[in-house]
Amino acid sequence: MTGPGAYLIYLAAIMLSLYAVLRRDGSAGLGLVRALEQSITLLPRMICALVAAGFMVNLIPTEIIGRLLGNEAGLTGILIGSLAGLIVPSGPVISFAIASAFAGEGASAPALVSFITAWSLFAAHRIFIFEIPLLGIPFLRLRMLSVVILPFVAGILALGVTKAFD
Amino acid sequence: MTEPRAGSRGWWTGLLRDAFGPTFWVFAAVAAVLAAATYTILGRDSFEIAMSGDLEILAGMLPRIVAAQIVAGLVWVLMPRDRVTRLLGTHRGRRGLMIATAAGIVTPGGPVSAFSFLAVMAGAGADGGILVAYITSWALLGMQRIVVWDVPFMGADFSALRFCVCLPLPLIAGWIARRCRYTHAAVGLANRADGST
């Protein structure tokens, strides 16, 4: 969320606008009208979702979940790890900090794989800043349907690999 | 400069009807329930801290969301769609999914570059499987994320385990996406936008 990469999107917007204006064929106007339409349609929903996500972070009990993800948890740990990853609505800084906190509470590797996979696929901030504005809700729906099982698959594969090497 | 319909009364009412449709009220209700839960379970202080944190995040994100919308709108208008479509048309089938996965792993830069590239491919008419495989691969296996975040926080052993088990997942996701009813809806986004401009 921070760092120089965060400003790339502004640079991209400025460069594209300049290019569109220089083309002098009305494409700048068309593009900006489309951006305005999309913004008006999506912003009310995004604002609600971001507020909801902020409250959600505080309601997640890190210590209890970390212990639930322990080695003996097995498949349950994978399930809980996937669900926890779903509801962490933040950038890599907080998510990896939470993951290593879970690891410190004794979470197993497969459960952590599920957690990071679920977070990578469903990170809410990325969906709201980039995916919905750039691709639209129909694509989001398609992607959700396609990847919803992946955190479990990753966890089960990881469980198999760790068992094989024990 | 602008299209004739933009700015007219019908244009505004249509937009606002979309903006405050049923899904808006669902999102609003979830936010209210979570706010109430924070207040009752964690107390007033936590509620106020969370609320001000929320406002801070919103203030930080809004300009970037608007910038992303501008990029999306302009990419939409400027892209030579015919040419890119022809280019993508040669990589359908299973090989296409593998190329998309490889592209996701090596895409440099953060979400800006990955999602911009995705938008370009979507606008050019790449099928849903390719799009889903690419962005799934970038999210799970992107080299930059692994080097910058995964290895330092979780250790090289764990990162290697995660990379190996995640390697087949973009192909699975792309395969599922190609079998989804929504594939055409996603690509249909392009047609809808064309109709309105």
Interface residues (C-beta under 8 A of the other chain):
Chain A: M1 G5 A6 L8 I9 Y10 A12 A13 L16 S17 Y19 A20 R23 G26 S27 A28 G29 L30 G31 L32 V33 R34 A35 L36 E37 Q38 S39 I40 T41 L42 L43 P44 R45 M46 I47 C48 A49 L50 V51 A52 G54 F55 M56 V57 N58 L59 P92 F96 A97 A99 S100 A103 A109 L112 V113 I116 T117 S120 L121 A123 H125 R126 F128 I129 F130 E131 P133 L134 L135 G136 P138 F139 R141 L142 R143 L145 S146 V147 I149 L150 V153 A154 L157 A158 V161 T162
Chain B: M1 T2 E3 A6 L15 L16 D18 A19 F20 T23 F24 F27 A28 V30 A31 L34 A35 A37 T38 I41 L42 S46 I49 A50 M51 G53 D54 I57 L58 G60 M61 L62 P63 R64 I65 V66 A67 A68 Q69 I70 V71 A72 G73 L74 V75 W76 V77 L78 G109 G110 P111 V112 S113 F115 S116 L118 A119 A122 G128 L131 V132 I135 T136 A139 L140 R145 V148 W149 D150 F153 M154 F158 L161 R162 C164 V165 C166 L169 I172 A173 G174 I176 A177 C180 Y182 T183 A185 A186 G188 L189 A193 S196 T197
